[in-house]
Amino acid sequence: MVACVTQICNSLLDKIVQFFLPLKLVNFLNTVLIDTRFMLINLWSIVHLGAGILYFFIWSKFSSNFYRGLFVWLIINIAFELFEFMLGFKGLYQELFLEEIADIIWDVIIGLLGYCLVWLFFWRRNF
């Protein structure tokens, strides 16, 4: 059995995930929590939230400008999601990996939320 994160299950993104993560973990992270027309949240959202939290701590070591950090994190998230989307292609003329736009948007929002939560609860007075 193979771990898949795309609909085609044979893209470069799938091969990268299969190389780095065990099947059970990928299947667990693929668990969908909310799936509506405008919202798609799965357990990969925990990874995005954690990345936002980690980024805040890294950013706060180099700068105290919360809003600049938030903007840079937004750009990093969008670039990552676009890169991830491109890795989902099976080939130039093959079937396109159709990750839901809602999933991409919510991945970015949850990543930003992780950054903001740390600031809101722990660091707000220091900035």
N, CA, C and O atoms as a printed pandas DataFrame, in Angstrom:
     atom_number atom_name residue_name chain_id  residue_number  x_coord  y_coord  z_coord
0              1         N          MET        A               1    0.843   -1.180    0.000
1              2        CA          MET        A               1    0.000    0.000    0.000
2              3         C          MET        A               1    0.893    1.250    0.000
3              4         O          MET        A               1    1.974    1.250    0.588
4              5         N          VAL        A               2    0.426    2.311   -0.666
5              6        CA          VAL        A               2    1.212    3.514   -0.855
6              7         C          VAL        A               2    0.501    4.710   -0.227
7              8         O          VAL        A               2   -0.724    4.815   -0.279
8              9         N          ALA        A               3    1.282    5.605    0.364
9             10        CA          ALA        A               3    0.721    6.829    0.953
10            11         C          ALA        A               3    0.539    7.867   -0.144
11            12         O          ALA        A               3    1.466    8.130   -0.910
12            13         N          CYS        A               4   -0.652    8.461   -0.226
13            14        CA          CYS        A               4   -0.944    9.452   -1.253
14            15         C          CYS        A               4   -1.499   10.727   -0.627
15            16         O          CYS        A               4   -2.256   10.685    0.342
16            17         N          VAL        A               5   -1.109   11.845   -1.198
17            18        CA          VAL        A               5   -1.680   13.118   -0.782
18            19         C          VAL        A               5   -2.384   13.812   -1.938
19            20         O          VAL        A               5   -3.041   14.834   -1.737
20            21         N          THR        A               6   -2.257   13.275   -3.136
21            22        CA          THR        A               6   -2.946   13.837   -4.294
22            23         C          THR        A               6   -3.989   12.843   -4.794
23            24         O          THR        A               6   -4.020   11.684   -4.381
24            25         N          GLN        A               7   -4.828   13.323   -5.681
25            26        CA          GLN        A               7   -5.871   12.471   -6.239
26            27         C          GLN        A               7   -5.311   11.434   -7.201
27            28         O          GLN        A               7   -5.894   10.362   -7.359
28            29         N          ILE        A               8   -4.190   11.737   -7.846
29            30        CA          ILE        A               8   -3.629   10.807   -8.827
30            31         C          ILE        A               8   -2.684    9.797   -8.196
31            32         O          ILE        A               8   -2.411    8.756   -8.793
32            33         N          CYS        A               9   -2.184   10.080   -7.008
33            34        CA          CYS        A               9   -1.383    9.157   -6.207
34            35         C          CYS        A               9   -0.091    8.712   -6.892
35            36         O          CYS        A               9    0.480    7.682   -6.534
36            37         N          ASN        A              10    0.364    9.479   -7.867
37            38        CA          ASN        A              10    1.599    9.127   -8.562
38            39         C          ASN        A              10    2.379   10.376   -8.951
39            40         O          ASN        A              10    3.218   10.330   -9.851
40            41         N          SER        A              11    2.114   11.469   -8.292
41            42        CA          SER        A              11    2.799   12.717   -8.635
42            43         C          SER        A              11    4.129   12.807   -7.897
43            44         O          SER        A              11    4.420   11.988   -7.025
44            45         N          LEU        A              12    4.920   13.787   -8.244
45            46        CA          LEU        A              12    6.182   14.024   -7.556
46            47         C          LEU        A              12    5.929   14.315   -6.081
47            48         O          LEU        A              12    6.691   13.868   -5.223
48            49         N          LEU        A              13    4.877   15.053   -5.782
49            50        CA          LEU        A              13    4.521   15.341   -4.391
50            51         C          LEU        A              13    4.255   14.041   -3.623
51            52         O          LEU        A              13    4.714   13.886   -2.491
52            53         N          ASP        A              14    3.521   13.113   -4.229
53            54        CA          ASP        A              14    3.273   11.830   -3.581
54            55         C          ASP        A              14    4.578   11.085   -3.321
55            56         O          ASP        A              14    4.764   10.518   -2.244
56            57         N          LYS        A              15    5.473   11.082   -4.289
57            58        CA          LYS        A              15    6.753   10.377   -4.135
58            59         C          LYS        A              15    7.598   10.998   -3.020
59            60         O          LYS        A              15    8.251   10.276   -2.265
60            61         N          ILE        A              16    7.590   12.317   -2.912
61            62        CA          ILE        A              16    8.334   12.998   -1.845
62            63         C          ILE        A              16    7.749   12.626   -0.486
63            64         O          ILE        A              16    8.492   12.293    0.438
64            65         N          VAL        A              17    6.435   12.682   -0.359
65            66        CA          VAL        A              17    5.779   12.336    0.907
66            67         C          VAL        A              17    6.048   10.877    1.250
67            68         O          VAL        A              17    6.320   10.555    2.407
68            69         N          GLN        A              18    5.974    9.996    0.268
69            70        CA          GLN        A              18    6.209    8.572    0.503
70            71         C          GLN        A              18    7.639    8.307    0.967
71            72         O          GLN        A              18    7.883    7.382    1.741
72            73         N          PHE        A              19    8.575    9.112    0.496
73            74        CA          PHE        A              19    9.973    8.938    0.878
74            75         C          PHE        A              19   10.211    9.357    2.331
75            76         O          PHE        A              19   10.949    8.690    3.057
76            77         N          PHE        A              20    9.588   10.459    2.754
77            78        CA          PHE        A              20    9.883   11.032    4.065
78            79         C          PHE        A              20    8.957   10.582    5.197
79            80         O          PHE        A              20    9.369   10.570    6.357
80            81         N          LEU        A              21    7.725   10.216    4.880
81            82        CA          LEU        A              21    6.751    9.926    5.934
82            83         C          LEU        A              21    6.219    8.503    5.834
83            84         O          LEU        A              21    5.992    8.001    4.733
84            85         N          PRO        A              22    6.018    7.850    6.977
85            86        CA          PRO        A              22    5.448    6.495    6.940
86            87         C          PRO        A              22    3.971    6.512    6.543
87            88         O          PRO        A              22    3.263    7.496    6.757
88            89         N          LEU        A              23    3.539    5.424    5.976
89            90        CA          LEU        A              23    2.175    5.283    5.470
90            91         C          LEU        A              23    1.131    5.597    6.540
91            92         O          LEU        A              23    0.170    6.316    6.267
92            93         N          LYS        A              24    1.302    5.078    7.736
93            94        CA          LYS        A              24    0.311    5.296    8.792
94            95         C          LYS        A              24    0.180    6.777    9.134
95            96         O          LYS        A              24   -0.928    7.264    9.364
96            97         N          LEU        A              25    1.298    7.496    9.170
97            98        CA          LEU        A              25    1.247    8.923    9.485
98            99         C          LEU        A              25    0.537    9.691    8.378
99           100         O          LEU        A              25   -0.290   10.556    8.667
100          101         N          VAL        A              26    0.838    9.395    7.131
101          102        CA          VAL        A              26    0.190   10.081    6.006
102          103         C          VAL        A              26   -1.312    9.799    6.012
103          104         O          VAL        A              26   -2.113   10.715    5.831
104          105         N          ASN        A              27   -1.695    8.551    6.218
105          106        CA          ASN        A              27   -3.126    8.217    6.281
106          107         C          ASN        A              27   -3.806    8.960    7.423
107          108         O          ASN        A              27   -4.931    9.435    7.274
108          109         N          PHE        A              28   -3.123    9.061    8.570
109          110        CA          PHE        A              28   -3.674    9.796    9.708
110          111         C          PHE        A              28   -3.831   11.275    9.366
111          112         O          PHE        A              28   -4.883   11.859    9.626
112          113         N          LEU        A              29   -2.799   11.886    8.789
113          114        CA          LEU        A              29   -2.850   13.311    8.444
114          115         C          LEU        A              29   -3.865   13.610    7.351
115          116         O          LEU        A              29   -4.364   14.732    7.262
116          117         N          ASN        A              30   -4.174   12.638    6.529
117          118        CA          ASN        A              30   -5.180   12.819    5.475
118          119         C          ASN        A              30   -6.609   12.791    6.010
119          120         O          ASN        A              30   -7.552   13.021    5.253
120          121         N          THR        A              31   -6.785   12.515    7.294
121          122        CA          THR        A              31   -8.115   12.479    7.898
122          123         C          THR        A              31   -8.778   13.845    7.783
123          124         O          THR        A              31   -8.243   14.847    8.257
124          125         N          VAL        A              32   -9.937   13.874    7.155
125          126        CA          VAL        A              32  -10.669   15.125    6.945
126          127         C          VAL        A              32  -11.546   15.404    8.163
127          128         O          VAL        A              32  -12.306   14.542    8.605
128          129         N          LEU        A              33  -11.431   16.612    8.694
129          130        CA          LEU        A              33  -12.241   17.033    9.838
130          131         C          LEU        A              33  -13.469   17.808    9.396
131          132         O          LEU        A              33  -14.571   17.578    9.894
132          133         N          ILE        A              34  -13.275   18.727    8.458
133          134        CA          ILE        A              34  -14.365   19.554    7.938
134          135         C          ILE        A              34  -14.228   19.590    6.423
135          136         O          ILE        A              34  -13.154   19.881    5.896
136          137         N          ASP        A              35  -15.312   19.296    5.732
137          138        CA          ASP        A              35  -15.296   19.323    4.274
138          139         C          ASP        A              35  -16.613   19.915    3.793
139          140         O          ASP        A              35  -17.618   19.216    3.667
140          141         N          THR        A              36  -16.586   21.220    3.527
141          142        CA          THR        A              36  -17.742   21.907    2.978
142          143         C          THR        A              36  -17.320   22.587    1.689
143          144         O          THR        A              36  -16.174   22.466    1.255
144          145         N          ARG        A              37  -18.234   23.284    1.096
145          146        CA          ARG        A              37  -17.932   23.975   -0.159
146          147         C          ARG        A              37  -16.841   25.034    0.020
147          148         O          ARG        A              37  -16.047   25.268   -0.891
148          149         N          PHE        A              38  -16.801   25.671    1.188
149          150        CA          PHE        A              38  -15.872   26.770    1.419
150          151         C          PHE        A              38  -14.788   26.453    2.439
151          152         O          PHE        A              38  -13.963   27.316    2.740
152          153         N          MET        A              39  -14.769   25.257    2.971
153          154        CA          MET        A              39  -13.778   24.943    3.990
154          155         C          MET        A              39  -13.379   23.479    3.894
155          156         O          MET        A              39  -14.227   22.587    3.877
156          157         N          LEU        A              40  -12.076   23.250    3.832
157          158        CA          LEU        A              40  -11.547   21.894    3.865
158          159         C          LEU        A              40  -10.422   21.875    4.883
159          160         O          LEU        A              40   -9.353   22.442    4.660
160          161         N          ILE        A              41  -10.678   21.213    6.003
161          162        CA          ILE        A              41   -9.704   21.124    7.078
162          163         C          ILE        A              41   -9.426   19.639    7.324
163          164         O          ILE        A              41  -10.343   18.847    7.538
164          165         N          ASN        A              42   -8.144   19.284    7.289
165          166        CA          ASN        A              42   -7.745   17.928    7.634
166          167         C          ASN        A              42   -6.635   18.008    8.682
167          168         O          ASN        A              42   -6.273   19.096    9.131
168          169         N          LEU        A              43   -6.109   16.871    9.059
169          170        CA          LEU        A              43   -5.098   16.886   10.109
170          171         C          LEU        A              43   -3.758   17.457    9.638
171          172         O          LEU        A              43   -2.888   17.731   10.464
172          173         N          TRP        A              44   -3.578   17.641    8.334
173          174        CA          TRP        A              44   -2.397   18.366    7.851
174          175         C          TRP        A              44   -2.431   19.803    8.372
175          176         O          TRP        A              44   -1.397   20.470    8.422
176          177         N          SER        A              45   -3.602   20.275    8.754
177          178        CA          SER        A              45   -3.729   21.623    9.308
178          179         C          SER        A              45   -2.897   21.783   10.573
179          180         O          SER        A              45   -2.410   22.876   10.863
180          181         N          ILE        A              46   -2.732   20.693   11.332
181          182        CA          ILE        A              46   -1.877   20.737   12.523
182          183         C          ILE        A              46   -0.441   21.055   12.120
183          184         O          ILE        A              46    0.255   21.794   12.816
184          185         N          VAL        A              47   -0.005   20.498   11.003
185          186        CA          VAL        A              47    1.346   20.764   10.510
186          187         C          VAL        A              47    1.481   22.240   10.140
187          188         O          VAL        A              47    2.495   22.864   10.453
188          189         N          HIS        A              48    0.479   22.799    9.484
189          190        CA          HIS        A              48    0.507   24.213    9.098
190          191         C          HIS        A              48    0.469   25.122   10.327
191          192         O          HIS        A              48    1.172   26.130   10.378
192          193         N          LEU        A              49   -0.343   24.767   11.302
193          194        CA          LEU        A              49   -0.403   25.539   12.541
194          195         C          LEU        A              49    0.946   25.508   13.258
195          196         O          LEU        A              49    1.439   26.538   13.717
196          197         N          GLY        A              50    1.529   24.327   13.347
197          198        CA          GLY        A              50    2.847   24.179   13.975
198          199         C          GLY        A              50    3.934   24.939   13.237
199          200         O          GLY        A              50    4.837   25.502   13.856
200          201         N          ALA        A              51    3.848   24.955   11.916
201          202        CA          ALA        A              51    4.828   25.713   11.127
202          203         C          ALA        A              51    4.711   27.200   11.422
203          204         O          ALA        A              51    5.724   27.894   11.516
204          205         N          GLY        A              52    3.495   27.694   11.568
205          206        CA          GLY        A              52    3.296   29.102   11.907
206          207         C          GLY        A              52    3.862   29.437   13.276
207          208         O          GLY        A              52    4.462   30.497   13.461
208          209         N          ILE        A              53    3.677   28.545   14.228
209          210        CA          ILE        A              53    4.216   28.750   15.570
210          211         C          ILE        A              53    5.735   28.749   15.535
211          212         O          ILE        A              53    6.375   29.623   16.122
212          213         N          LEU        A              54    6.311   27.776   14.852
213          214        CA          LEU        A              54    7.771   27.697   14.724
214          215         C          LEU        A              54    8.330   28.934   14.028
215          216         O          LEU        A              54    9.341   29.490   14.456
216          217         N          TYR        A              55    7.668   29.360   12.954
217          218        CA          TYR        A              55    8.122   30.551   12.234
218          219         C          TYR        A              55    8.124   31.776   13.147
219          220         O          TYR        A              55    9.044   32.592   13.083
220          221         N          PHE        A              56    7.103   31.913   13.997
221          222        CA          PHE        A              56    7.062   33.061   14.905
222          223         C          PHE        A              56    8.303   33.099   15.783
223          224         O          PHE        A              56    8.923   34.150   15.943
224          225         N          PHE        A              57    8.665   31.952   16.354
225          226        CA          PHE        A              57    9.833   31.921   17.226
226          227         C          PHE        A              57   11.112   32.240   16.463
227          228         O          PHE        A              57   11.993   32.925   16.982
228          229         N          ILE        A              58   11.214   31.754   15.246
229          230        CA          ILE        A              58   12.393   32.075   14.425
230          231         C          ILE        A              58   12.399   33.559   14.088
231          232         O          ILE        A              58   13.427   34.223   14.229
232          233         N          TRP        A              59   11.272   34.081   13.648
233          234        CA          TRP        A              59   11.186   35.499   13.282
234          235         C          TRP        A              59   11.496   36.405   14.471
235          236         O          TRP        A              59   12.199   37.404   14.321
236          237         N          SER        A              60   10.980   36.067   15.640
237          238        CA          SER        A              60   11.150   36.916   16.820
238          239         C          SER        A              60   12.602   36.986   17.273
239          240         O          SER        A              60   12.976   37.913   17.991
240          241         N          LYS        A              61   13.418   36.034   16.872
241          242        CA          LYS        A              61   14.848   36.088   17.201
242          243         C          LYS        A              61   15.580   37.150   16.378
243          244         O          LYS        A              61   16.612   37.669   16.803
244          245         N          PHE        A              62   15.046   37.466   15.214
245          246        CA          PHE        A              62   15.725   38.389   14.307
246          247         C          PHE        A              62   15.061   39.753   14.196
247          248         O          PHE        A              62   15.704   40.720   13.787
248          249         N          SER        A              63   13.793   39.845   14.552
249          250        CA          SER        A              63   13.078   41.107   14.395
250          251         C          SER        A              63   11.941   41.193   15.405
251          252         O          SER        A              63   11.389   40.179   15.832
252          253         N          SER        A              64   11.607   42.404   15.772
253          254        CA          SER        A              64   10.479   42.598   16.677
254          255         C          SER        A              64    9.270   43.192   15.945
255          256         O          SER        A              64    8.289   43.575   16.582
256          257         N          ASN        A              65    9.334   43.270   14.622
257          258        CA          ASN        A              65    8.245   43.832   13.844
258          259         C          ASN        A              65    7.227   42.728   13.515
259          260         O          ASN        A              65    7.422   41.947   12.584
260          261         N          PHE        A              66    6.155   42.680   14.287
261          262        CA          PHE        A              66    5.126   41.649   14.139
262          263         C          PHE        A              66    4.505   41.670   12.745
263          264         O          PHE        A              66    4.352   40.621   12.120
264          265         N          TYR        A              67    4.147   42.850   12.255
265          266        CA          TYR        A              67    3.425   42.948   10.983
266          267         C          TYR        A              67    4.310   42.591    9.791
267          268         O          TYR        A              67    3.837   41.984    8.830
268          269         N          ARG        A              68    5.570   42.954    9.843
269          270        CA          ARG        A              68    6.482   42.563    8.768
270          271         C          ARG        A              68    6.647   41.046    8.772
271          272         O          ARG        A              68    6.668   40.419    7.713
272          273         N          GLY        A              69    6.763   40.459    9.959
273          274        CA          GLY        A              69    6.855   39.006   10.062
274          275         C          GLY        A              69    5.620   38.314    9.529
275          276         O          GLY        A              69    5.713   37.288    8.856
276          277         N          LEU        A              70    4.454   38.882    9.833
277          278        CA          LEU        A              70    3.202   38.324    9.337
278          279         C          LEU        A              70    3.148   38.387    7.811
279          280         O          LEU        A              70    2.715   37.432    7.166
280          281         N          PHE        A              71    3.584   39.501    7.237
281          282        CA          PHE        A              71    3.598   39.645    5.785
282          283         C          PHE        A              71    4.574   38.656    5.139
283          284         O          PHE        A              71    4.252   38.018    4.137
284          285         N          VAL        A              72    5.760   38.540    5.724
285          286        CA          VAL        A              72    6.751   37.594    5.181
286          287         C          VAL        A              72    6.214   36.166    5.284
287          288         O          VAL        A              72    6.382   35.372    4.358
288          289         N          TRP        A              73    5.573   35.837    6.396
289          290        CA          TRP        A              73    4.997   34.499    6.564
290          291         C          TRP        A              73    3.886   34.253    5.553
291          292         O          TRP        A              73    3.751   33.141    5.044
292          293         N          LEU        A              74    3.091   35.272    5.257
293          294        CA          LEU        A              74    2.058   35.147    4.233
294          295         C          LEU        A              74    2.685   34.817    2.880
295          296         O          LEU        A              74    2.215   33.922    2.178
296          297         N          ILE        A              75    3.733   35.531    2.519
297          298        CA          ILE        A              75    4.417   35.282    1.237
298          299         C          ILE        A              75    5.013   33.873    1.204
299          300         O          ILE        A              75    4.898   33.169    0.201
300          301         N          ILE        A              76    5.651   33.465    2.307
301          302        CA          ILE        A              76    6.229   32.120    2.381
302          303         C          ILE        A              76    5.137   31.064    2.223
303          304         O          ILE        A              76    5.322   30.090    1.493
304          305         N          ASN        A              77    4.006   31.247    2.897
305          306        CA          ASN        A              77    2.903   30.284    2.809
306          307         C          ASN        A              77    2.348   30.188    1.398
307          308         O          ASN        A              77    2.130   29.089    0.887
308          309         N          ILE        A              78    2.121   31.322    0.772
309          310        CA          ILE        A              78    1.585   31.321   -0.593
310          311         C          ILE        A              78    2.572   30.659   -1.549
311          312         O          ILE        A              78    2.177   29.859   -2.397
312          313         N          ALA        A              79    3.854   30.993   -1.414
313          314        CA          ALA        A              79    4.880   30.385   -2.274
314          315         C          ALA        A              79    4.927   28.873   -2.061
315          316         O          ALA        A              79    5.028   28.113   -3.024
316          317         N          PHE        A              80    4.856   28.439   -0.811
317          318        CA          PHE        A              80    4.874   27.007   -0.517
318          319         C          PHE        A              80    3.666   26.306   -1.124
319          320         O          PHE        A              80    3.801   25.244   -1.732
320          321         N          GLU        A              81    2.495   26.893   -0.962
321          322        CA          GLU        A              81    1.281   26.271   -1.501
322          323         C          GLU        A              81    1.329   26.194   -3.026
323          324         O          GLU        A              81    0.892   25.200   -3.605
324          325         N          LEU        A              82    1.850   27.218   -3.675
325          326        CA          LEU        A              82    1.997   27.179   -5.135
326          327         C          LEU        A              82    3.002   26.107   -5.547
327          328         O          LEU        A              82    2.779   25.376   -6.512
328          329         N          PHE        A              83    4.113   26.017   -4.809
329          330        CA          PHE        A              83    5.124   25.001   -5.084
330          331         C          PHE        A              83    4.533   23.601   -4.876
331          332         O          PHE        A              83    4.739   22.707   -5.697
332          333         N          GLU        A              84    3.808   23.421   -3.788
333          334        CA          GLU        A              84    3.163   22.145   -3.509
334          335         C          GLU        A              84    2.171   21.791   -4.621
335          336         O          GLU        A              84    2.107   20.639   -5.052
336          337         N          PHE        A              85    1.404   22.773   -5.083
337          338        CA          PHE        A              85    0.454   22.565   -6.166
338          339         C          PHE        A              85    1.173   22.109   -7.437
339          340         O          PHE        A              85    0.725   21.189   -8.121
340          341         N          MET        A              86    2.305   22.771   -7.743
341          342        CA          MET        A              86    3.068   22.407   -8.941
342          343         C          MET        A              86    3.651   20.995   -8.829
343          344         O          MET        A              86    3.730   20.282   -9.829
344          345         N          LEU        A              87    4.055   20.586   -7.632
345          346        CA          LEU        A              87    4.578   19.233   -7.440
346          347         C          LEU        A              87    3.489   18.185   -7.637
347          348         O          LEU        A              87    3.789   17.013   -7.862
348          349         N          GLY        A              88    2.234   18.597   -7.555
349          350        CA          GLY        A              88    1.120   17.678   -7.719
350          351         C          GLY        A              88    0.838   17.308   -9.163
351          352         O          GLY        A              88    0.026   16.420   -9.425
352          353         N          PHE        A              89    1.508   17.985  -10.124
353          354        CA          PHE        A              89    1.319   17.632  -11.536
354          355         C          PHE        A              89    1.935   16.266  -11.795
355          356         O          PHE        A              89    3.039   15.978  -11.334
356          357         N          LYS        A              90    1.225   15.433  -12.528
357          358        CA          LYS        A              90    1.776   14.133  -12.912
358          359         C          LYS        A              90    2.729   14.289  -14.092
359          360         O          LYS        A              90    3.688   13.529  -14.229
360          361         N          GLY        A              91    2.472   15.242  -14.912
361          362        CA          GLY        A              91    3.308   15.498  -16.074
362          363         C          GLY        A              91    2.740   16.680  -16.819
363          364         O          GLY        A              91    1.626   17.114  -16.528
364          365         N          LEU        A              92    3.472   17.204  -17.765
365          366        CA          LEU        A              92    3.076   18.414  -18.466
366          367         C          LEU        A              92    1.704   18.271  -19.132
367          368         O          LEU        A              92    0.893   19.196  -19.084
368          369         N          TYR        A              93    1.443   17.117  -19.753
369          370        CA          TYR        A              93    0.168   16.929  -20.444
370          371         C          TYR        A              93   -0.696   15.871  -19.767
371          372         O          TYR        A              93   -1.664   15.387  -20.353
372          373         N          GLN        A              94   -0.352   15.520  -18.554
373          374        CA          GLN        A              94   -1.100   14.513  -17.819
374          375         C          GLN        A              94   -2.213   15.168  -17.009
375          376         O          GLN        A              94   -2.413   16.382  -17.057
376          377         N          GLU        A              95   -2.914   14.349  -16.282
377          378        CA          GLU        A              95   -3.999   14.819  -15.426
378          379         C          GLU        A              95   -3.448   15.762  -14.361
379          380         O          GLU        A              95   -2.423   15.485  -13.740
380          381         N          LEU        A              96   -4.132   16.861  -14.163
381          382        CA          LEU        A              96   -3.731   17.878  -13.190
382          383         C          LEU        A              96   -4.217   17.488  -11.802
383          384         O          LEU        A              96   -5.354   17.044  -11.637
384          385         N          PHE        A              97   -3.356   17.654  -10.805
385          386        CA          PHE        A              97   -3.739   17.424   -9.405
386          387         C          PHE        A              97   -4.677   18.550   -9.000
387          388         O          PHE        A              97   -4.278   19.715   -8.975
388          389         N          LEU        A              98   -5.906   18.213   -8.686
389          390        CA          LEU        A              98   -6.922   19.212   -8.391
390          391         C          LEU        A              98   -7.141   19.345   -6.889
391          392         O          LEU        A              98   -8.189   18.964   -6.369
392          393         N          GLU        A              99   -6.147   19.887   -6.200
393          394        CA          GLU        A              99   -6.337   20.162   -4.780
394          395         C          GLU        A              99   -7.361   21.274   -4.676
395          396         O          GLU        A              99   -7.324   22.252   -5.422
396          397         N          GLU        A             100   -8.260   21.105   -3.753
397          398        CA          GLU        A             100   -9.320   22.092   -3.601
398          399         C          GLU        A             100   -8.744   23.459   -3.251
399          400         O          GLU        A             100   -7.848   23.574   -2.415
400          401         N          ILE        A             101   -9.271   24.492   -3.901
401          402        CA          ILE        A             101   -8.854   25.860   -3.605
402          403         C          ILE        A             101   -9.109   26.177   -2.133
403          404         O          ILE        A             101   -8.327   26.886   -1.500
404          405         N          ALA        A             102  -10.191   25.656   -1.600
405          406        CA          ALA        A             102  -10.499   25.876   -0.182
406          407         C          ALA        A             102   -9.392   25.323    0.702
407          408         O          ALA        A             102   -9.046   25.941    1.709
408          409         N          ASP        A             103   -8.831   24.174    0.348
409          410        CA          ASP        A             103   -7.751   23.576    1.127
410          411         C          ASP        A             103   -6.519   24.483    1.116
411          412         O          ASP        A             103   -5.888   24.690    2.152
412          413         N          ILE        A             104   -6.184   25.012   -0.037
413          414        CA          ILE        A             104   -5.026   25.905   -0.150
414          415         C          ILE        A             104   -5.233   27.153    0.691
415          416         O          ILE        A             104   -4.344   27.564    1.438
416          417         N          ILE        A             105   -6.396   27.747    0.569
417          418        CA          ILE        A             105   -6.690   28.976    1.324
418          419         C          ILE        A             105   -6.639   28.705    2.823
419          420         O          ILE        A             105   -6.050   29.485    3.572
420          421         N          TRP        A             106   -7.247   27.614    3.267
421          422        CA          TRP        A             106   -7.260   27.307    4.697
422          423         C          TRP        A             106   -5.888   26.906    5.215
423          424         O          TRP        A             106   -5.572   27.165    6.376
424          425         N          ASP        A             107   -5.064   26.276    4.376
425          426        CA          ASP        A             107   -3.681   25.987    4.787
426          427         C          ASP        A             107   -2.942   27.280    5.097
427          428         O          ASP        A             107   -2.232   27.371    6.099
428          429         N          VAL        A             108   -3.108   28.280    4.236
429          430        CA          VAL        A             108   -2.457   29.575    4.449
430          431         C          VAL        A             108   -3.026   30.257    5.697
431          432         O          VAL        A             108   -2.270   30.767    6.524
432          433         N          ILE        A             109   -4.340   30.268    5.832
433          434        CA          ILE        A             109   -4.967   30.914    6.989
434          435         C          ILE        A             109   -4.510   30.259    8.295
435          436         O          ILE        A             109   -4.200   30.958    9.260
436          437         N          ILE        A             110   -4.467   28.944    8.332
437          438        CA          ILE        A             110   -4.082   28.245    9.559
438          439         C          ILE        A             110   -2.605   28.465    9.864
439          440         O          ILE        A             110   -2.230   28.575   11.032
440          441         N          GLY        A             111   -1.763   28.530    8.842
441          442        CA          GLY        A             111   -0.353   28.865    9.060
442          443         C          GLY        A             111   -0.199   30.250    9.663
443          444         O          GLY        A             111    0.598   30.448   10.580
444          445         N          LEU        A             112   -0.965   31.216    9.148
445          446        CA          LEU        A             112   -0.940   32.576    9.696
446          447         C          LEU        A             112   -1.508   32.599   11.108
447          448         O          LEU        A             112   -1.030   33.341   11.966
448          449         N          LEU        A             113   -2.523   31.789   11.344
449          450        CA          LEU        A             113   -3.120   31.709   12.670
450          451         C          LEU        A             113   -2.112   31.219   13.706
451          452         O          LEU        A             113   -2.076   31.730   14.825
452          453         N          GLY        A             114   -1.298   30.237   13.343
453          454        CA          GLY        A             114   -0.261   29.751   14.255
454          455         C          GLY        A             114    0.685   30.865   14.655
455          456         O          GLY        A             114    1.030   30.994   15.830
456          457         N          TYR        A             115    1.111   31.672   13.691
457          458        CA          TYR        A             115    1.990   32.817   13.951
458          459         C          TYR        A             115    1.309   33.804   14.893
459          460         O          TYR        A             115    1.912   34.262   15.864
460          461         N          CYS        A             116    0.058   34.126   14.603
461          462        CA          CYS        A             116   -0.671   35.134   15.395
462          463         C          CYS        A             116   -1.007   34.644   16.795
463          464         O          CYS        A             116   -0.985   35.434   17.739
464          465         N          LEU        A             117   -1.317   33.369   16.954
465          466        CA          LEU        A             117   -1.678   32.849   18.269
466          467         C          LEU        A             117   -0.535   32.971   19.271
467          468         O          LEU        A             117   -0.750   33.345   20.424
468          469         N          VAL        A             118    0.671   32.657   18.829
469          470        CA          VAL        A             118    1.811   32.773   19.737
470          471         C          VAL        A             118    1.987   34.222   20.157
471          472         O          VAL        A             118    2.209   34.513   21.332
472          473         N          TRP        A             119    1.890   35.120   19.202
473          474        CA          TRP        A             119    2.019   36.549   19.526
474          475         C          TRP        A             119    0.911   36.989   20.476
475          476         O          TRP        A             119    1.168   37.680   21.461
476          477         N          LEU        A             120   -0.304   36.591   20.181
477          478        CA          LEU        A             120   -1.456   37.020   20.971
478          479         C          LEU        A             120   -1.380   36.541   22.422
479          480         O          LEU        A             120   -1.659   37.307   23.345
480          481         N          PHE        A             121   -1.005   35.281   22.622
481          482        CA          PHE        A             121   -1.052   34.713   23.965
482          483         C          PHE        A             121    0.238   34.871   24.765
483          484         O          PHE        A             121    0.199   34.900   25.995
484          485         N          PHE        A             122    1.379   34.974   24.086
485          486        CA          PHE        A             122    2.631   34.939   24.828
486          487         C          PHE        A             122    3.536   36.153   24.635
487          488         O          PHE        A             122    4.246   36.555   25.556
488          489         N          TRP        A             123    3.510   36.729   23.449
489          490        CA          TRP        A             123    4.527   37.711   23.122
490          491         C          TRP        A             123    4.004   39.129   22.973
491          492         O          TRP        A             123    4.811   40.046   22.821
492          493         N          ARG        A             124    2.751   39.348   23.005
493          494        CA          ARG        A             124    2.157   40.631   22.682
494          495         C          ARG        A             124    2.795   41.776   23.467
495          496         O          ARG        A             124    3.014   42.850   22.906
496          497         N          ARG        A             125    3.087   41.579   24.708
497          498        CA          ARG        A             125    3.652   42.638   25.533
498          499         C          ARG        A             125    5.103   42.921   25.199
499          500         O          ARG        A             125    5.598   44.015   25.470
500          501         N          ASN        A             126    5.791   41.957   24.618
501          502        CA          ASN        A             126    7.211   42.127   24.293
502          503         C          ASN        A             126    7.441   42.828   22.968
503          504         O          ASN        A             126    8.533   43.338   22.719
504          505         N          PHE        A             127    6.422   42.859   22.111
505          506        CA          PHE        A             127    6.603   43.474   20.796
506          507         C          PHE        A             127    6.253   44.936   20.823
507          508         O          PHE        A             127    6.347   45.613   19.799
